[in-house]
């Protein structure tokens, strides 16, 4: 019996070639999109799941508010891990990661390579993060100073096929070179990890003011004992604060209790974040590497589901639209004794067979599209992942689930025909007779309009980001990195570059107003004795005399640093946000106080106010910041105005080679660094646009097929109308108006839904564009034009047809 069903199903597919091609193409594209997004989502959801103890590893996050400035950090103090392990038996082990030293210059042959994937870690790091070991005693690999653990890739890079264990790498520290012994080699960290290091240096080499309980510069991870509820463990943090933080803070500020501190509107709290949540759920500043966004997972998952549903709706619409063709078959089979359940099974098997063919085509499409999608999404997805156990299950279930879902309505619809009415020709078809089919078309276009709205809003927000006045000049600013390796030749390098044609001015700093640059903050007060009421936290950046002018910032009160004023060594320039904290519109001449690492009070006086500039992503509001005149020759920035940029860079590189032989020359443009902060949004916008176009294309396939069958069913009516004098334009309007009504209804549904979804998305940005009325008008107009264009082909064909031929059909 089943063999006969399949033979019949195959014959129907071959017989109705156009209908089958439209159905299979739409389903294939929908399934291809579904599988691609499923691979993407599965990869995003798999981050850090490869660690054996993943369910017991947690990172400590810090939430601070001091003087009204909120800080949500992924770092804690250097003492938090050791103190928690000492005080609380639930902590099996801790480890810390320190990255503030930045990249390292490592010697290979006669030259140095700038390695950025480096970190200093505790000797306990590999107890918590159990990476596969290739060689060496990993448990004690970093017990001693001047030791390092390498990944397999790093070992091969510096030693080729030779065994690197026990050998040393030469690392540049200022003007000196220090050897680090390789004590172990581990396998490369998988791509789906929230950190990617190739060099793990011993924490014992970090030059740091150890014991500063209120300084937050270390990523701290805890390995909790089995059975420990991390939410219950978090209740210990208030006790930790009272026991350790308050006594330490009282050394440099007047504070008697945490209640007094919080009573002044301040806050300090800690929480645990599961390791596997960090990539998608963390919204903390200064993450080790840029994370994902769970919102995009929800959005892309919904898009994948909707595209698949749109493809299924096409099948439903086209199958029920062709019901007149199959009606006689159903009537005759019923007269001959075929039961309804047999007909339902027949039609469902036809549906499943079509989905199987579409799925095979979808896999072929993904095979050719995977590389382009990887470039677009910045991923390393492999089509072979579809052969993993969980995807094999999906591939087996998809034809059944999709086949039954898309084929159930047509199956019950077709099998429900009454044989007497069918055989007498009383069956009425068309757009107006298919209420449920109209609902499905409305759903298709409502979804398409929402996707169009989403794409427009995302691109408007990106344009807003790129064109907003951010308070500094990011265009034509060349940033030369790692100028600290120039040592005493740093100033000579700057002066030589400034002599080149096309270079207007230059500055040295360790701080730039882009999120991947180094950051530093400190606590300040308006009086010599810091209290909960007069203290506040503020970014402090060390700059030189030319920083503000080179980056095009604007002094709105007071003055810039000047070589004509000797007292500028104790002067600071604050931004407008900091001026508000000082409680005056004109803080010039006011004094602020802070403490050095030894607790000695330092006094600074405000000499100027710089207009607020965005130094983080526009997701964050501008916080208090001050500029200090202190040497910081780590990065050189040059304002250029050259027609031959590549030639200028070549000449700068030549100067570098003379002053720093063997040192790598690395540069980038500030606007590129700025745009990198919004790569995730840019990728999301491009992906949204791509899948919106595919969703619309699939919907149009269905609409094209539906229009084709509607025209077929009204052939006689059109012929009579033309004989009675109807114009071609009138015929086209007659056939198009029903579809226009459906698009209008879809727009009424989609507009508020699109506004709600995208308004929620924009809330993540402190600075955002508005959703204007023309966004909806453009989305609705686009959907209408697409629908009319799709239907017009069949409408024109019907309108220009010879009415004699149309009437001769009967």
C-alpha positions, 0 to 999 in steps of 0.5 A: 500500500505504501509503495503505491502511495509513493508511486502516486505521489511521485507521479503527481510531482512529475505531472505538475512540474511548475507547481512542484518546482515552486514548492520545492524551491521555496521549501529548499530555501526556507530549510537552507536558511533554517539549517544555517541559522541553526548552525549559528545558534548552536555554535553561539550556545556552545561557548565554554561547554567543552570544559569538564567542570563547566557547570561548577565554574563561575566568574565573579562580577562587580557592581559599583556606584560611587558618586553617582557613577555606575560601573558594571565590571567583569573584574574584581580585586587581586585579593578576592579569589584568595580571600574567598577560598580562605574564608568559605569552604564551598570554594574548591579552587580559584584562579585569576586572569590579568590582561592589563599588561597588554600585548607582548613582544616576543623574539623569533630569530632577529625580529620581534612579534607582537603577540596579543593573545597573552595573559598572566594567570595563576598556577591554579588556572589549569585546575579550573580550566582543564585544557588537554595537555600535550606535554609538561607537568601542568599542575605546577607549570606556573608555580615559579616566576619567568615561566610560561605555558604555550598552546600547540599553535604558539609552540609550532610558530616559534619552534617549528616541529621541534619539542618546545618543552623546557626551552625559553622564549625571549620577551621584551620588557622595556629596554631589556629582554627576559627569558621565560621557560616553557614548562608545558604545552596545551592544545589550542583553546577551541574557537567557542571560548570567551577567551583565546590565549596562546601564551599563559605567563606566570602571575608571579611576574605581574608588577602590581600593587598587591593587596588593594581590595578596592582596585578591580583589575583581575578576572576572578573565577571560582570552582565551587565544590559539587552540590554548591548552589551558586545563588546561595553562595552569593549571599556570602558577599555582603559578609565579605564586603564588611570583613574585607572591603570596608576596613581596607577602604577606611584607610583612605576615606572616612567610612565606618560601615557599609550602611553609611556608604550605601546611605550616601547613594553609593553601592558595592556588590558582587555576583557570580556568573556561570561560565557558560552564560558569559558569552551571550549574557554578559553586559559587562565592560572590559570583557576579555573578548567581545561577546555575543548577544542573547537578543540576536539568538532570539531574533535569528531563531525567530527569523529561521522559524518564520522563514520555515513557516513562510515556506510551509505556508507556500505549500499550503496555499499552492496545494489548496489553490490547485484543489480544483485539479485534484478534485475529480481525482478525490471524487472518483477515488471516494466513489470507488470506496477509498476512505478519507484516512487513506486520502489523508495519508496519501496527501501527507506522504506527498508532502513528506516526499516533497520536503525530503527533496527540498531538504536534499536541495537545502543541504546542497545550497548550504554546502556552497553558501557556508563560506560566504555565511562564515565571512558574514557572521565571523564564524567558523561553521562547517557543513560537516556539523550537520552530521553530528548526532543532534543535527542528524536527529533534526535532519530526520525529524524535519521532513516528518514535522515540516511535511505533516505541518505543511501538508495537514491542512491541504490533506484534510481540505482535499480529502473533505470534498464531497464526491457528488458536488465535485463530479457535478462541477459545483466546487467553487475555488479562488481567492475569495473562497479560501479564507484560511489561505488568505490568513496564511498570505497575510501572515507571510507578508506581515512577517516580511514587513516586520523583517523590513522594518527591523532591517531599516531600523538597524541600518538607521541606528548604525548610520546614526552611530557613524554620523553622530557628533561624538566629541572628537575627530575619528577621521584621518587619525593614524594610530601607531601601536606599541610605541613603548618599544621605541624606549628613548627613541619615542620622542624622536620618532614623533618628531620625525613623523611630524616633519613628513608632508601630510602629517598635521600634528601628533600625540602620545597616549595610552588612552584612546576613545574607542572601547578596545583601548586601555582604561584607567579609573580612580576615586577622587573627592572634592575635599582632602578627606574622602567621605561617602558624600564627597567621593566619586569615581572617574576615568583618568587618562594620561596624555601629553600637550597635543592630545586634545588638539590632535583628536579634535576635542573642544575646550569649552571652559578654561584652557588646554595643557600648555608648555607656558604653565609650569603648574600643569603637572598638577592640573587636570582637564575634566569633561562635562560629566565630571564637572556635574559631579563637582557641583558647579557649572564652572569648575575651573580653579576647583581642587580635587583629591586622590591617593597614590598607591601608598595612601598619600593624598594628591591634590589637583586643580581643574584648568579646563573643561572638555566637551563630552566625548564618547569613549565607549560604545554608544550603548553606554552613557558618558561618565566622568573623565579627567585628563592628566599631563603625564608621560604615556608613550604607548600609542602614537596618534597622528592627524594626517591630511595626505592624498597618498596615504599608503605612501605616507604609511610606508615612509612612517614605517621606514622611520620606525625601522631605523629607530626600532630595528627588529620591532614590528610596525603596527598601525590602524586608523581611529575610525576603523577602531571606532567601527569595530565597536559596532561589528555585531550590530553591522553583522546583525543588520546585514544578516537581517537584510539577507534573510529578509530578502530571502523571506520576501522571495519565498513569499513571492514564490507562493504569491506567484503560484497562487496568482497563476492558479487564480488566473487559471480559475477565472479564465472564462470570467476574464474572457467574458469581461473583455468581450463586454468591453473591459480594458486591460487595465481594468482586468489587471486591477480586478486580479490585483485588488484582492492581493492588495487588500491582503498586504494592507491587512498584513501592514496593519498587523506588522506595523505595531509589532515591528515598532514594539520589537525594534523599540525594545532593541534600541533600548540597549543604546544610551544614544539612539535614533528614533523610529520615524513614520516613514520607516513603516511607510517604506516597509509597507510600500516595499511589501506592496510593490513587491506583491504587485510586481509578483502578481502583475506578471500573471495579471498582464498575461491574463489581460492581454490574452485573446478572449476567443481562446479563453471562451473556447476552453468550454 
